[in-house]
Structures are given as structure tokens and as C-alpha cells.
Amino acid sequence: MTGLTNRTVVIDGRGHLLGRLASVVAKYLLQGGKVAVVRCEELNLSGHFYRNKIKFLAYLRKRCNVNPARGPFHFRAPSRIFYKAVRGKQFKLFGKLIHAT
């Protein structure tokens, strides 16, 4: 954790790509930093709108057949969508860190 302080880094999400910003934030979090991303509703998704819509609708169809109230829970708020993207990137980066050592 060289060069990191205990201060929280505030990032403006306006105009950034969702996955690119998520990977930067995930790496910073794995190094022990604290991050707050504001204006998540203005993050961009690359690709065509129709393709992104189809992917999101496929994501919404994933549910527990026995009792859908058990999950998985599909967050629709932009901040929670970004949170899930960061969480997925963290697991991917953490696995690479484990295999590298």
C-alpha cells in the first residue's frame, strides 16, 4: 500500500465507461484505498442501446424458480449497478493477484 493515504478519493463518474471505471476503482480498493463515486447515473455503457437493453433484460430473467424473493436481487439504481460491476472486477483482480504470487 505504497503512496495511499487514509483519505477518501472522490471520483466524478460523468462521461466514464462503466467497466473501465469499475476496474480502476476495484484495483484501488484492493490496495486498501477508499473511493466514493458520484454521479453514477451519468456513466456510459459502450455499444448499441438495443444490445445493452437485451443484456439487461436477460440479467433480469435470472431468478430462483422456487421462491424468487430469495434472490438474486436485481438492482436498478445506477449506483448499485456500478457497485456490482466493481464487485465483479474485484473478484477477477483478486484471483489474478493470488495466482501471481
trRosetta pair geometry for C-beta under 8 A, 3 or more apart (Angstrom, degrees):
i j d omega theta_ij theta_ji phi_ij phi_ji
1 4 5.0 -74 -178 41 88 121
1 31 5.7 136 -111 171 73 80
1 32 4.6 -23 -108 40 131 139
4 31 5.9 160 -47 131 151 111
4 32 5.9 139 97 80 156 97
4 33 5.0 -120 -150 -77 131 95
6 34 7.4 34 -175 7 49 121
7 34 7.4 -140 119 56 30 109
8 34 4.3 -63 -107 108 75 114
8 35 6.9 164 -166 -93 77 13
8 36 5.4 38 163 -9 122 107
9 28 6.9 -70 42 172 145 152
9 33 6.3 8 2 166 118 126
9 34 6.9 153 15 88 71 59
9 35 5.1 -24 66 -110 96 69
9 36 7.3 178 86 27 46 67
10 35 7.9 149 -89 -163 26 55
10 36 4.9 -21 -108 72 71 101
10 37 7.8 156 -161 -91 51 25
10 38 6.4 14 -173 -8 98 112
11 16 8.0 4 156 -19 115 159
11 21 7.2 160 140 -160 144 114
11 25 7.1 -120 25 -85 155 107
11 35 6.4 -1 -1 -168 115 102
11 36 7.2 170 23 86 70 47
11 37 4.9 -25 70 -108 100 73
11 38 7.3 172 81 22 46 70
12 37 7.9 140 -111 -159 7 64
12 38 5.8 -32 -110 68 56 94
12 39 5.7 18 -161 38 73 125
13 16 5.4 -94 -160 36 57 117
13 21 6.3 95 -129 174 86 169
13 37 5.0 63 -54 175 114 105
13 38 6.5 -165 5 80 92 38
13 39 4.9 -167 52 87 87 76
13 40 5.0 38 57 -94 165 46
13 42 6.2 141 102 69 87 81
13 43 4.9 -43 162 -70 116 91
13 82 7.2 -52 -125 -109 154 157
14 39 4.8 -17 -51 122 89 142
14 42 4.2 1 -115 104 72 136
14 43 7.8 -104 -100 -69 23 44
15 42 6.8 -8 -28 140 51 106
15 44 6.5 8 -157 -17 29 118
16 20 6.5 -134 178 78 92 105
16 21 4.2 69 143 -55 137 130
16 43 5.9 -39 73 -128 80 79
16 44 6.8 -174 89 26 29 90
17 20 4.2 64 73 17 107 113
17 21 6.5 168 75 -9 52 89
17 43 7.4 71 -169 -176 14 88
17 44 5.4 -52 -98 78 53 94
17 45 7.4 94 -150 -115 73 23
17 46 5.7 7 -134 -37 122 102
18 21 6.5 -71 -152 41 19 102
18 22 6.1 18 157 -21 62 114
18 43 4.9 86 -81 153 78 128
18 44 6.9 -138 -26 80 78 42
18 45 5.5 2 -1 -91 126 70
18 81 7.6 -47 -144 129 135 105
18 82 6.5 -132 -146 -105 91 79
18 85 5.7 -126 162 -114 100 173
19 22 5.5 -56 -142 36 31 115
19 23 6.4 30 160 -20 65 103
19 46 7.8 -61 24 13 114 110
19 85 6.4 -123 -97 -169 55 127
19 89 7.7 147 -157 -72 68 124
20 23 6.1 -55 -153 31 28 107
20 24 6.8 25 152 -14 62 106
21 24 5.7 -56 -151 37 37 111
21 25 6.1 33 154 -16 69 109
21 37 7.2 101 156 -126 128 142
21 43 6.8 -114 35 -129 145 117
21 82 7.7 -30 96 -147 117 113
22 25 5.8 -57 -143 41 30 109
22 26 6.0 32 157 -23 66 109
22 82 6.6 -159 -85 -162 101 72
22 85 4.0 -94 -102 129 156 106
22 86 4.7 -138 -151 -77 88 60
22 88 7.6 17 156 59 140 90
22 89 4.9 155 136 -13 98 144
23 26 5.7 -50 -140 35 30 113
23 27 6.5 31 159 -19 62 104
23 89 4.9 -147 -95 -151 58 144
23 93 7.5 136 -150 -56 78 125
24 27 6.1 -56 -152 34 28 109
24 28 6.5 26 152 -16 63 108
25 28 5.7 -58 -150 38 32 111
25 29 6.3 32 153 -20 67 107
25 35 5.1 -171 -146 114 94 166
25 37 6.5 -40 -96 -52 147 126
25 86 5.2 -53 95 -119 120 120
25 89 7.8 94 68 74 80 142
26 29 5.7 -55 -147 37 31 111
26 30 6.4 31 155 -19 65 106
26 86 5.1 177 -69 -161 90 72
26 87 7.9 -170 -105 -64 113 13
26 89 3.8 -153 -20 105 162 111
26 90 4.4 -145 -151 -68 109 68
26 92 8.0 39 141 52 158 90
26 93 5.6 149 130 10 118 141
27 30 5.8 -54 -147 36 31 111
27 31 6.6 29 153 -17 63 106
27 89 7.9 -66 -34 143 69 117
27 93 6.0 -147 -86 -145 72 163
28 31 5.8 -59 -153 37 32 111
28 33 4.4 -54 167 57 89 134
28 35 5.6 89 98 -53 131 129
29 32 7.8 97 -179 -36 33 8
29 33 6.2 -93 -88 64 34 77
29 34 7.9 63 -110 -104 74 28
29 35 6.2 -82 -66 11 91 117
29 86 7.2 77 4 174 148 118
29 90 6.4 -47 82 -101 125 119
30 90 6.2 166 -61 -139 104 85
30 93 5.8 -126 -29 111 160 127
30 94 6.3 -162 -118 -78 130 82
30 97 7.1 -176 172 -32 141 153
37 40 5.8 77 119 -73 108 96
37 79 7.7 165 84 -131 99 83
37 82 6.4 -115 86 143 146 150
39 42 4.8 -18 162 28 102 113
39 43 8.0 146 123 -40 72 70
40 43 5.6 -16 -167 -18 55 116
40 78 4.3 167 118 126 97 104
40 79 4.5 133 46 -85 154 61
40 81 7.7 158 158 58 124 88
40 82 4.7 -111 -147 -8 128 146
41 78 4.3 161 -90 25 57 160
41 79 7.8 -34 -48 -40 73 74
43 78 6.6 162 25 -174 108 117
43 82 6.3 140 -17 -83 162 118
45 52 5.0 94 121 -116 145 148
47 51 4.9 -85 154 76 123 132
47 52 5.8 142 88 -49 113 95
48 51 4.6 90 65 6 90 105
48 52 7.0 -163 92 -4 47 87
49 52 5.9 -62 -151 40 32 109
49 53 6.1 34 153 -23 68 108
50 53 5.6 -53 -147 35 31 114
50 54 6.5 32 154 -20 64 104
51 54 5.8 -53 -149 34 31 110
51 55 6.5 30 153 -17 64 106
52 55 5.7 -53 -147 37 33 112
52 56 6.3 31 155 -18 66 106
53 56 5.9 -56 -147 38 30 108
53 57 6.3 28 155 -17 65 107
54 57 5.8 -56 -145 38 30 109
54 58 6.4 32 154 -20 64 105
55 58 5.7 -54 -150 35 31 112
55 59 6.5 35 149 -21 63 105
56 59 5.4 -51 -151 34 36 116
56 60 6.5 38 150 -22 65 102
57 60 5.5 -48 -148 33 36 114
57 61 6.8 42 151 -26 63 100
58 61 5.7 -49 -153 26 35 115
58 62 7.6 44 149 -29 60 94
59 62 6.2 -45 -165 13 38 113
59 74 6.6 135 133 -128 93 117
60 74 5.3 79 -114 -152 67 168
62 72 6.0 0 117 45 105 122
62 74 7.8 134 63 -72 87 114
63 68 4.6 4 172 -126 128 96
63 71 7.8 -161 -144 137 64 27
63 72 6.8 -126 -109 41 47 70
64 67 5.7 -11 108 66 124 53
64 68 5.6 174 60 -100 78 38
64 70 4.8 -20 36 65 162 107
64 71 6.2 62 -19 71 120 48
64 72 7.5 133 -31 -6 87 55
65 68 7.8 19 -105 -65 15 78
66 70 7.4 6 79 18 96 138
67 70 4.7 77 92 -13 100 109
75 80 3.3 -102 161 123 148 135
75 81 6.1 -157 99 -58 103 60
75 83 7.5 -5 77 53 164 112
75 84 6.6 171 41 -28 125 127
76 80 7.4 32 44 62 26 123
76 81 7.5 10 -154 -49 18 108
77 80 4.5 77 66 11 95 105
77 81 7.0 -163 89 -9 47 84
78 81 5.6 -53 -145 35 35 113
78 82 6.4 34 156 -17 66 105
79 82 5.8 -55 -151 38 31 111
79 83 6.3 39 147 -26 64 104
80 83 5.1 -44 -144 31 38 119
80 84 6.6 39 155 -18 65 99
81 84 6.0 -52 -152 35 31 108
81 85 6.6 33 148 -19 62 105
82 85 5.5 -53 -150 35 36 114
82 86 6.4 36 153 -19 67 103
83 86 5.8 -55 -150 36 30 110
83 87 6.3 31 152 -20 64 107
84 87 5.5 -50 -144 36 34 114
84 88 6.4 36 156 -19 64 103
85 88 5.9 -55 -151 36 30 110
85 89 6.5 28 152 -16 64 107
86 89 5.7 -57 -149 39 33 110
86 90 6.3 40 152 -27 66 103
87 90 5.6 -48 -148 28 32 115
87 91 6.9 30 156 -16 62 101
88 91 6.1 -54 -154 33 33 108
88 92 6.6 29 151 -15 64 108
89 92 5.6 -58 -149 39 36 112
89 93 6.0 29 156 -14 71 109
90 93 6.0 -59 -142 43 28 104
90 94 5.8 29 159 -22 66 111
91 94 5.7 -53 -138 37 27 112
91 95 6.4 32 158 -21 61 105
92 95 6.0 -56 -154 32 27 111
92 96 6.8 25 150 -16 61 105
93 96 5.6 -55 -152 36 37 112
93 97 6.4 39 150 -22 68 103
94 97 5.5 -50 -149 33 35 113
94 98 6.5 36 152 -20 65 102
95 98 5.8 -52 -148 33 33 111
95 99 6.4 23 157 -10 66 108
96 99 6.0 -59 -144 43 31 105
96 100 6.1 35 156 -28 65 110
97 100 5.7 -55 -145 31 29 114
97 101 6.9 16 162 -12 62 107
98 101 6.6 -69 -157 36 28 100
